[in-house]
């Protein structure tokens, strides 16, 4: 199944996995980067679960989880950007995460409207 939302979430997760691998090599504390890795990879996983959900409410619930996870990812990316602990073009990942967030909000609204 071709899904722009799923494709963007996979692209986002890939960016963050590659970021994390480089960040880990810097020998800095990886606590924040690990939080980012967990939330960023969870976005697409929950979207995928939503697509194959049992019911419309299950679909909506999984999309809500993805929305929370992408919002958390934006927080961690912004924190890492603001601390300047590691050189990275955070704006690219933040922009992609914001696109995913908008798509999720739209998908949730549409799913709720069509729930009846």
C-alpha positions, 0 to 999 in steps of 0.5 A: 500500500502506497501511503505518503504519510508512511513514506514520510515517516520512514524517511524521518525515522531513517534520518534520525537513525543515521543522525543517532549513529553519528551522534553516538560516535561523538562520545557525548551523553546520548540520553537526549539522542536516544529519546529522539531515536525512540520517538522518531522511530515510533511515528512510522511504526504506529502509522503502520499499525493504524493502517492495519488496525482492527477498527476505525477507533483503533486507527484513530488511536494509533494516529494519535499516538503517532501525533504525540511521538512526532511532537515529542521528536520535534521537542528533542530536535529543538532541544538538541539544536538549541544546545549546540552540542552536536553539529547537524542540520536540525532544521531539515528534520524539524521541517519533515517532522512538522509536515508529518504532524500536519498530515497526521492532524488532517488524517485524524480529522478526516477519520473522525469525520468519516467515523459514522 
